[in-house]
Structure formats: structure tokens, C-alpha cells
Amino acid sequence: MRFRTIQAQLASIVLVLCVTAMDRPVDAAECRAIFAAPGALGPPAGTDRAPCAEALLAILFKRSLPAADAEIHVLQMRLAPDAAGEDNAFVSFQIASPERRRLCPDSSEAADMQVHFVRDPASGWIDLDSRGSFDPGECGQWTYWSDQEVADRVQPPSFQALSPAERAGVHDVGRSDSDRKAILDAVREANADLNDRVPIVFVVDLLRSDGQTAYFRGSVLRKMDGRPIDAAIWGPCEQEPDTAVLEALLEKRNGHWQAVKANRCSDDVFLTDKERLRYRLFVMDK
């Protein structure tokens, strides 16, 4: 099966594709010649992006099929190799009926769906992640990637590489920092149920603060001998005591640090997409 291009306005990066069929190979050869220089988020000027968009979306539609009469309006394509040299593509599009009625007509977002494609050396192009849905019942339920999040996915930033101005007062809390003990005590308080059963200490992987907000990520051990917590003491958790990743988001209120969000047991993602964007500097890799 194939795509039929109904309209193309490449100056504004708007393509209108009518989904009639899908038999594109997963290698998406149409994308090979249009990749930007390393670190860029777009192909060279004047490049025709339509064939690559059609090929990539055909891969998505083999797994998740829109309505037979749906029109796919591609709003934006971003293409770039990531830090490891793997090709990445981000396609944002609207979904409409033949009468041009948008799937989510009341949405404040430009796109109904965003899809992150990555080219695997063995398997070819795959749709790695997405935001949005073909189901109109899910309109308004999604958080979409911002331009900053897309850029961070392609080239994950390093906190140490940022300038002081870019860090905006956020800093790693070292052993000599006056707030370190108070922050860790607050994390311990957030895990008081465990600390009451056996005194605990933390192995800090990441501890970062701006003086009013702090983020902790690390593991926990028994204080008496530095060994992992016994399973019987640990309690019923999705994470195992010897591999558990503890996280906490803290705020300084009335001069005292308090955990406003903490996790020890769940193996779910700790922060929502909106929270990760808000606390981007705190959770950024070293």
C-alpha cells in the first residue's frame, strides 16, 4: 500500500498525506540523504522532506492504523544524529477527517501526535516513542514534547558543560555544603517507615539544589554495616532492596527541607513529563 500526497506546502513545513495504503520498507531509504549535520535539528536548506515523512509514518501505521479516510497533516520534521551517531527523527502531525475537521478540534496544541523514530543498525527505523493518539477519546490527555525536550533527546545535555548562567543557581550539593545533611535528613524522613525498622544511610548518585528546591537520586544501605537491606525488612515493593533507585523532590519551607514527592518502592517513572521539563536542570545527567 502507499501514501498519496494531496497537498504540499514545504515553505511552512505543512504536508497533507492521505493514507490509502502502507507497504514501505523499514529502512526508509528516503531519509538517508536528508540528514542534517551532527547536532542540528533539521536537514539542509531546500531539502524535500515529504518522501522521508511518508516513509516514516508508514512504519508507524503498520503498527497503529488511523481511520481509513483520515488525512495526516505533517506540521514539522526534525532530523539529527544523536550523541551516539544514531539517526533520530521527530514527526509532528495533525489528524483530520476528509472534511478537514481536526481529530482534537479544541486542543491548544499544534499537533495531535508526535512520534520519535530512531534507526536501529539491525532492525532499521522503528517508532521508539510517541505522544498523542488516533483515539478522539484521548484528546486533552497527553503532554507533548517541547522543543527543548526534543533537543535534549537528540543531544542529552551535560550539567557540567553548562555555564554558570545556564545553571541558573542550581548546583551539585557536595559533602561540604551546609544544606547536604538537612536535605538527606528530609529524604530519610520521607522513608521513615523503613528507617524505623532499620537505621539507613544513602549512597548519593545525584543531589542538586538551588537553595529552595532540591532533587535526590541514590540507593539505600543499612547504617550498621553498609550492606543492602534484608528483603524481610524492606517490605512489599516493586523494586528490590539491592537494586532500588530512590528519588525525592524537596522544597525548603520556613527554613526546613521537606520532601514534597518521594519514591522507594515503585518502579514507575518518578517525574511526569511536565515535571521533568520544569526541573530539567536538577535531573540532568552529570
PyMOL commands that set and color helices and strands:
alter all, ss='L'
color gray80, all
select helices_A, chain A and resi 10-12+29-34+50-63+136-138+147-154+159-161+164-167+180-190+192-197+231-234+273-278+280-283
alter helices_A, ss='H'
color red, helices_A
select strands_A, chain A and resi 3-9+14-19+71-81+87-96+113-120+124-132+171-172+200-209+213-222+246-253+256-263
alter strands_A, ss='S'
color yellow, strands_A
deselect
rebuild
show_as cartoon
